[in-house]
């Protein structure tokens, strides 16, 4: 269970950005997923990205080389 606060901690945003990078690997590795799974993954990615977008902190979530 998470602890609710006035703003999201930077460490939580960092974890979320790592999750986004992991989800992006599904496309970059050309892994096969079902249509339903692809929809759910896209939904999860969009929801996680909105958490980062809704916070004031600036983060670089570009994939590493």
Helices and strands as residue ranges (DSSP letters): H 10-28, H 35-53
